[in-house]
Amino acid sequence: MIYFDNAATSFPKAPGVGPAMARFLANDAANPGRAGHRMATRAEAMLDDARLKIARLFNITDPHRVIFTMNGTDALNIAIKGVLGERVGKGQVPGKGPGDVPSDVPGVVTTVLEHNSVSRPLQAMAERGDIELTRLACDADGFIDPADVAAAITDRTVLVAMTHASNVLGTIQDAAAVGRVCRDKGVLFLLDAAQTAGVVPIDVAAMQIDLLALPGHKSLLGPTGIGVLYVGDRAPAPSEQAGGGRLSPWREGGTGGDSATPTQPALFPYYLEGGTPNTVGVAGLVAGIDHVLAHGIDATLAHEQAMVQQIIDRFADDERFTIYGTRDAKRRVGTIALNIRGFDAPDVGSILDDSFEIAVRPGLHCSPYIHRQLGTFPDGAVRISPGAFNTYEELAQVIDALEQIAG
């Protein structure tokens, strides 16, 4: 199988991931912080070392603000519901419609580019009347104008939630500019780095990111079932409320070190890490990060962009093909969406799988709003996403297969 579905999850994983997970399971798979014996202590130390490594990767000052989650979706939900949890719950006045939003309901700004991990929780809150939701359109090339973000922020806005790169178009957004807007306006900035962590440099301080959510299984080359949420000091726990609002825990439970406190201990990372963490997933994630750093983030991004540019150069002026988003691959991660005239996207995906043994992702890609703007709803498009381990020989076979289908 030729695998070009890395925007969904990377394959293969970094060479050290499987062995690292196996070693941890064989030697140190105790419950971290839940006992004083040496295995539990080693497991806790592994988590601490992982937090430190992740903090260095994203220029996070305090590694205790690195929260391990189940995946990117979990991280986003913890952030969204944590920020809004203390502010929502008023609901609609009976007999009034969804447009009748009380003046004290908080506002959230987001975009059409978002994955359902952002769109669905926000839309559900909006339909309940708990928030006022503003969803910004992108331009024809697939970019959000930071000036539009600034114009959308009102006195009631508390959060801007935006993807760093579209999982459909691959377009890399100017997160630093949006971060400056949010800081100037006094609102929190949540960045979804699902498509960029591990392949695009991210500096939470320079980009003024308050909340950073990411999975471990994409460009960080780790296993599924592990994610990360960074919580900046502008979104503090109750014991740190000076200078910021309350961030509510979405999940509450055991934290190991503090069993006496009747409610979730207001201490990071445990405040947002109720329950036993996925230690074996963290062990695999660390191995993935080590591989990413050893091979260079910039080099990997350039490799993926060069592959996307070849696809663009071959098909952009071919009337049988429609390519969505910018034609400049240097403004994308390794992701491109296209359609072939006369074929539905799901049919192209099936043909590539059945006849050519090529794995891509047809459909709406869990991002229906951008497909509505593109005019590709409900069938979507064919997404091709090269990764760190794809070769140009494989790319040539993908291009040839698309030629044969179009012909």
C-alpha angles and dihedrals in degrees: 000000000000104000118211100154099096093132086070095043133329120258131221100026121228110286094247098051100084095043092048092053092046092050092050092049091048098047117014110022097131125126108275117236092000097101141017098237121114097255092054090046092052091048091052091048090052090055092048092050090049092052090051093050092049091047090055092047093057099029093249111168098206115042090196086073090065105101122195114222137177093259141317092291090054091049092051093048092049089052097044097043092038093056095041100033096089092043103048136061099088091110127185124318106247112264095020125109132238091268093061098089117172114241093243095055112113121247128229127192120206138150143244089249095070127121116235088257085076101025100051101052091044093046091049090053091047093051090051089052092243095123140018105237125203117189116195124211123228126229125257092275093052103259133130115225110229087214088063089054091052092049092050095054113098135176090274096050113114102163142034112196117190141158118242092216129009114250088212104042100021090224113157111225125217094253093166091058092048089048090056091050092051094048092048091049094045097240130127120259119214115189121196104212097177092124099035111039105108096015105051121046112251124191111180092196098048092041092044093231115172097184125022120188126188144154124235097219103069125058092348084067094222131131128284119260097054131092140160136227122190114202116198124210092258088070100049137173118252094270090056101046098129106110097010148045130269120275110206122214112244094196123038129188145093121359100176101223098056115041098151102065108099093217133034109301109253093229127108132270093014094053089073100026104074112167135019111321124230094259095170089052090051090051090054092045091055090054090050092050091049090055092047092052094044092054097040129250093232093051093050092049091049090050093052093043092052090054092049090048090056090055091048093047092050100047110020094092096036108105091211090067134061116201118194125216133010120345090217105092091194087073092055140065115232095295134106132171123204144158133214118224112253095018132093113229095243090054092053090050091051093048092050090050100042102036104027104024091234120143117214133145120252123183137045096323092220088290108101098161096064090046089054090053092047092049092239097114127148101015095038124195142286110267118203115189120178118200142200095284101043118114132215089243088061091046090053090055091051092051091047091050091052089050091052093049093048090047 
